[in-house]
Amino acid sequence: MTTAAERAGPPDPALPVMVPPPPESAWRNWRDNTSPLTQGLFLFLLAGFSVLFLYPFVWLVSASLKSRSYVFTNTLVPQVLQFNNYVRIWHAAPFLRWFVNSVYIDGLAAATVTFASALTAFAFAYFRFPLRNLLFGCVLATMMLPTAVTMIPVYLIWQHIGLANTQYPLWMSNLFGSAFYIFLQRQFFLGIPREYFEAARMDGDNYLTMFWRIAVPLAKPALIVTALFEFKAKWTDLMTPLIYLHGDSQFTIPRGLYALLGQYAPSAGGQGDYELIMAALVLATVPMLLIFAFGQRYFIEGISLQGRKG
Amino acid sequence: MAVTTARSSAPAGPRSRVRRWARGFRERDTWWAYAFLTPWLFGFIVFTAGPMVASAVLSFTNYSVISATHGVGLANYRALAHDPYVLESLKNTLIMTAMYVPADMLLSLLLATLLARATRMGGFFRTIFYLPVMTPTVAIGSMYLLIFNGNYGLLDRALSLIGIHGPFWQTDPNWIKPGIVVMLLWQVGTNTVLYLAAIKNVPQHLYEAAAMDGASAWRRFRDVTLPMISPTLFFTFIILTIYGFQIFDQIYTAFYNPSNINTSSDSSLTYVIYLFQQAFQYFHLGYASALAWVLFGLIMIVTIVQVVVSRRFVYYEGGR
């Protein structure tokens, strides 16, 4: 065991390794030194900012429950609660359809990108092979590349194989992984002690079974972070659906919301039913808030991990 | 692995190094590594490297789906230098980014500092600050239409409470960009969480030493916190700028939705929106490719300038 680890040597010093955060207790001791007065001031300021950050949500829910003539009144509690708005928007637009589309596309996108990125990240973290640094440089460079540069030829590729007007382009490129997640997961794989892998090798695992049995379970937090980030990113993405989706029944949630603005805005021939649009926005936002409620730890951890590269 | 280490201890001339490197391809592990990399490599070649070359080639043609394609040399680039919309959108994008990046960094830093020092409820407030990040960008763009409405909007009503006559955020060319920046700042949460993590990583003993030397809270912040988190600040400075150049969803929803697509003021036209219109509304794909490469070049130049200028201000522990 030890010899195997010794022979493997320390991780390459040129590459950043995940540093464990300092123990929380030490930090807490320091914070406790501040006087109650200062603490009170901080809490007051934080509460003030919280109001600014939360108010739009409260306002949105309130606006979604008003009748048309009151949408613009900004009073927080509507005189009459129009829950009917939600029923109306549900029937006025193929909302269920959009919802199903989004869940299906975003789910596939999240699952495929997580798995494909894990394969790649593991290869970069575990193996030493010729051209490794160059290829990893390509991963990093991809992160800096504006999407606008590849957007047009990628569209032409999908058009060439006859899938330009389908939902496939929205998730299929995720089958090949994504640079940012590869970077994130590689950090995680580097943090796994090499002994675990060597032990698995001695148990007769080949690299594939080792990846599946050891690396994937140990990197579960990073994989969950990837899946959640990607699901959220796809749930809010507007540009790609604008390019590829044509027709109500194909739309994802953001593309559908965008279409609704045209359907209801007065200058586009609508009736100015902004209360319906607000109800639609609530319906589109709530799933994300639910996901955050259950996966908050992973979102916070995932972001903190980015900063640790230094 | 063992074999590799043993070999590297052998005396290495330039030629034997090349040979050893080439021999690496014959090792079993190398084949395994490349087997793991195959999906990504395929995707990289087909969806990134290939399209980059294709887009560069397209930028020298008049490709537009409908008419016959032929090379036009530098005509696209020459045309865009004289296109008033390019100049306008470029100016808008630069101004918005120049306002957005520092504002986002300062606000994040303020919030993160407050969060780090709050003994109780720090996690609770952190959640609140992060919630807007979870809101779909289209929803934010749509809410902007109502909240920033010059006649009835929530913001102007709130301003009138303290005696300020709010501007017409959506039609007054002077106020469109600040309004957009305020809208973008609602999603400051990502950066705040990032800074908070960085601040919490600053070694405790540095603060204790500073406090023992009688450093005030401000001095501790300026001379301990700031240098120690400067790598994170630097990282976000670059990332935010690249993001700022490419903001699309919120602005496109608020100003280029089907209801105001013809009436929108040019003050909200960003470079990427113009590029998108050229590519997918007018199908001037050759011209749009040239626009994309100009954007890429611009981002590269700005990033390099940022790296060179910021290097002096970034402190890496252990001299890394």
Interface residues (C-beta under 8 A of the other chain):
Chain A: R7 A8 G9 V19 P21 P22 A26 W27 R28 N29 W30 R31 D32 N33 T34 T38 Q39 F42 L43 L45 L46 F49 S50 F53 L54 P56 F57 W59 L60 A63 V71 F72 T73 N74 A116 S117 L119 T120 F122 A123 Y126 F127 R128 F129 P130 R132 L135 C138 V139 T142 M144 L145 P146 T147 A148 V149 T150 M151 I152 P153 V154 Y155 L156 I157 S173 L175 F176 G177 I182 Y207 F211 K232 W235 T236 D237 L238 M239 L242 I243 I253 P254 L257 Y258 A259 L261 G262 Q263 A265 P266 S267 A268 G270 Y274 I277 M278 L281 A284 T285 M288 L289 I291 F292 Q296 F299 I300 I303 S304 Q306 G307 R308 K309 G310
Chain B: M1 A2 T4 T5 W21 A22 G24 F25 E27 D29 T30 W32 A33 Y34 F36 L37 P39 W40 L41 F42 G43 F44 V46 F47 T48 A49 G50 P51 M52 A54 S55 L58 L111 L114 L115 A116 R117 A118 T119 R120 M121 F125 R126 T127 I128 F129 Y130 L131 P132 M134 T135 P136 T137 V138 A139 S142 M143 L145 L146 I147 N149 N151 Y152 L154 R157 W186 G189 T190 V193 L194 Y195 L196 A197 A198 K200 N201 P203 Q204 Y207 E208 A211 P231 T232 F235 T236 I242 F245 Q246 F248 D249 Y252 T253 N257 P258 S259 N260 T263 V272 L275 F276 A279 F280 L285 A288 S289 L291 A292 W293 L295 F296 I299 T303 Y316 R320
